[in-house]
Amino acid sequence: MTTDPFQFCDNFNEPLDCTEPKTVKDVVYLEKKLFKKENPTYEDFGNFLYFTARETPGFRLVLSKPYNGLGKDTFRSGYVAYLKYGNSSERMEGNLFQNNVVVSFHYLGALLKEEFRHKGMEKSPFRLEDLGPISLEYKVLVPGMEPITKQRIVELHWK
């Protein structure tokens, strides 16, 4: 059992336990047969990640006391988490709170599409082999705590 209150995690159950723990460097295998585009572009791949593969990098954070000793509404209104790839940073879409546990996640496809657009390559022909390791930065602003910044590398491969 880890004592670090921060845990990379891509999926959670109802009580916000981590059901898909991750590490600082992971390989994710995608079902190639589900990616049905002919001559796919980077944008097509982003859509595939978002709508079909539903890859959601996230984390679970255990607080030392409920809502860090703040009122629930104060805590929730001040909490924000970001996921960054390249020059694109997006506020994490999913945030769930219980007394002393916070989980956040974001759709990887949305973030990658933003970066592909930023680089002007969204319409370019896509090959997974050309993508390379995806270096993600998690930045979490938790009321009552120092900002948390974590790095993680995800490699995507076809099954």
Secondary structure, 3 states (H helix, E strand, C coil): CCCCCEEEECCECCCCCECCECCCEEEEEECHHHCCCCCCEHHHHHHHHHHHHCCCCEEEEECCCHHHHCCHHHHHHHCEEEEEECCEEEECCEEEEECCEEEEECCHHHHHHHHHHHCCCCCCECCHHHHCCEEEEEEEECCCCCCEEEEEEEEEEEC
